[in-house]
Structure formats: structure tokens, C-alpha cells
Amino acid sequence: MVWRFPKRSVDDRVTITDAAGVVVFDARGQDLGRDNSRWNDVCRTMRGEYGARSSAEGDGDPKHTVMHVAAPIYGPADARRLIGVLTLSQPNRSIEPFIVASQRSILLRGAWLIGISALIGLLMTWGLLRGIGRLNRYAQAVSAGEPVPPPPRRDEIGDLGRALETMRRKLEGKAYVEQYVQSLIHEMKSPLAAIRGAAELLQEPLPEAERQRFVRNIAEQQQRLTETIDKLLALAEVEQHGWLQRRERIALAPLFAQLAEALAPQLRASGVQLQVHTPDAELALAGDPYLLRQALHNLLDNAIVFWPAGGTVVLRAERAAHARIALLVEDAGSGGPAYALQRVFERFYSLPRPTTGQRRFRPGAVVRARSGAAARRRGQFAQPRVRRRAGAPGAWLKTAQCRHCAVPVRGRCGEAGSPQTSGA
């Protein structure tokens, strides 16, 4: 066996010529006495050169050749005297199987190499297209006003995404400052006017009871201004980044207990009962505890204020489809008039409360920061909802304030027909 091929015969041929180029020995006994002095292998060797040739194996068969290589034979007494030439011949057909096998091996390995190269090219193209697709979705989300971070990549596509994010922030900076100042002025007008009016009245001679009432009014308005500024600062932090900068595990059972405890004085004063359906201990979300607590607190506050004494507001959590969790605040309060329904999610939009102050709708920015949405829903009970995947940042918020509306509206923030919001 030679290189996996059986070797059953000797294909090599040896011939010897004398000093004149006449064949004196032939291993096959075919060309004895033939003059080979004109063949290159013998002729060149006799002149002291390298002698070799390749000739057709038979007449009219140029495809099959025989290779000849020659070496000089010197006399034993005089090493410089040429006495003959030895020629070794080998037909090419004897090595043809090895050539064919080598060709097949080269073709097979070449095919594997081309296939691997094509696979690498496809993977690189897929990665590039995937990165461009994520960058395209990011640009479309930014155009639609959705709060999404740039693609977290460390290549040129990631650099381009971060450059787009920087450009977006710079372009939005001036408009945001103007809007923020307008919102601050709008929110501060009412308490400042009340403080100014009370201060003017305190300059006049008044009974002590009236004087104390105006002093309490000034203190209440001052507290209202302080709360407004604190809320604006928290809102600015959310809107500046557009997405949550802090994420941690939020257990819903302790969160519901904290909300019930915080609202206990307001519930006693209003005569409204809060019915809390404590969720399972393992039911949890991932996000910012403070912002989620604020969103639910504001929704519960709205429901309590607009629900008459003796009523019940329900706070519960349930597992929704697609591995999501729904947080529901249910009430059947009076809600708002029809003209206000399309504006309830605008920042600082408010309606007169049955008691003092104004009713504000501020859950939207928190939900938008959680890649969610804000919408209103009408039915037998108002059902503000926060929906999100368990352990994932996605969220949905659905709010409703009355049972006397015709058509429920739902959708993601930024979509056509979905009410925008910046409140928290």
C-alpha cells in the first residue's frame, strides 16, 4: 500500500547506455542496441549537464507521457572518464491515482473553506444588519418620542447610536428648558396668588380667628409649593434620561402595604375604604421603587378624592398574558367631564377637586420611562393598570376615572391616537 493505494507492480524502468549512447542494458529488454545519444537525457548527461526529458509513452498518445532522468557512470579506475549513462524512467499514469486523490482532497478542502468563509461572511452581515436594524428602530423610537436608550454596542454602530443620543439631547435641551419653565410658572401661579391674597388681607385689621385662618392658608400654600418643586425635580430626572437609570427588584406585597399605610390619614378623612389584594410573595417587578410608588400613589389619590364617603377603592395585582404583570387601581368615581378626557395625560392638566386643590394626572412619565404606555379605560369601574413583563423593563399603564364614557382608548405613548403624558 502506497498512500492508501495498492502497489502490485514496478512501473519504473532502468536503461544503461555506453559512452556512445547505445543501449547496453534495458530492464524490460525492449531497446537493446538502440542509439539514444540524441535524447536529451543521454545527450545532456554526456556533456556534463543535467539530463532529463518527458516523452510520449506511445505514438499518437500525448496525454500519457514518461519522465526520464539520467545520471553519468564513471569508470572505476578513472573517476573523470565517462563510461556510460543510467536513465530512470517512470510513466505518469503510475502516479495518476495520487494526482486524482490530491485533486479531490484539494477540492473538498476548498469547498469547506469556501463554505466556512461564506458562513463567516453571513454571520458578519447578519451582525451588521442586526446592529443597523437596532439603530434604525432606535431612531424611529426617538422620532416617535419613546424613551429608549441607544444600542449598547462597542463598535462603530454603537458610537453612531451614542452620537445620535447626544445630538437628540442637545436638540431637546432648549425646548425642554422652555417647557419646564412654563410648567413651573403654571404650577406656581395658584399658590402664589393665594399667598399674595392672604398677605394683603393680613395687613388689614381682622379678627383673630380670621387671621389664623389666613396664616394656615399661607402655610398650606407654602407646603403645596414645596411639594410642587419636589415633584418637578423628580419629574425632570425621569424626563431628562427618558428611561430608568435605577433598576432593582420590587416586591409588590411590601409596596402595597407601604401605599396603604401612607394613604391611611387621607382615607380616614375622606371616609373611603382602600381594599388591598395582597399579591403573592414571589410576585415582583424590576424598576425604580420610588417612581412606581409615586405613580400608584397619585392614581390612588385621584380615586380617593373623587370617590364619595363610604366607597371602596381597590388596589390589586394580577398576572397577565405574555408573562406580564398588571397593577390595577379600580374605582367608580365621578371622573372628569368629556372635554377633559383627551387631555388627562397632559403634564399639569388638572380639574377642580370636590374638596380643595386640583386633580392631577401624573403617572405617564414613570410608565414611559419603563418602556410602557399611558391610556384611559372606561367601564363599570375605573381601572388604572401598570402592565409589565415579570423581571423585564416593559410596562403598561391604563387609567380610567369614570363609568359614563362611551369608548375605551388604549395604546402606547407616542402612537397616533394615544394620549401623551409627561407627568409622574
Secondary structure, DSSP 8 states (H G I E B T S, - for coil): -BTTB---S---EEEEEETTSBEEEETTSSSTT-B-TTSHHHHHHHTTS--EEEEESSTT-TTSEEEEEEEEEE-SS-TTSEEEEEEEEEEGGGTHHHHHHHHHHHHHHHHHHHHHHHHHHHHHHHHHHHHHHHHHHHHHHHHTT--------SSHHHHHHHHHHHHHHHHHHHHHHHHHHHHHHHHHHHHHHHHHHHHHHHTS---HHHHHHHHHHHHHHHHHHHHHHHHHHHHHHHHHHSS-S--EEEEHHHHHHHHHHHTHHHHHHHT-EEEE----TT-EEEE-HHHHHHHHHHHHHHHHHTS-TT-EEEEEEEEETTTEEEEEEEB------GGGGGGTTSTT-EEE-SSSSEEE---HHHHHHTT--EEE--SSSB--EEEEETTSS--EEEE---S--S------TTSTTS------
